[in-house]
Amino acid sequence: MIGLVNVPIQQLMERRIRPWINKKIIEYIGEPEPTLVDFICSKVLAGSAPQGILDDVQMVSCDLGIEPFIWKD
């Protein structure tokens, strides 16, 4: 049986979440955008609600001149 491991959130953020967010940003806009990655990571660490993060990212992406990359059906 595998037990649960208590991993500090900062370690999880740096090793798994930040690289994944960075990869997704690069896939969408074609280049790294460290400021946007930092922004999203700070929202996740602050415990922001998912919808709040989506709303903020949409607003920031417009400020950066990036087409919105969150589609809703």
Helices and strands as residue ranges (DSSP letters): H 9-12, I 13-17, H 18-29, H 34-45, H 50-63
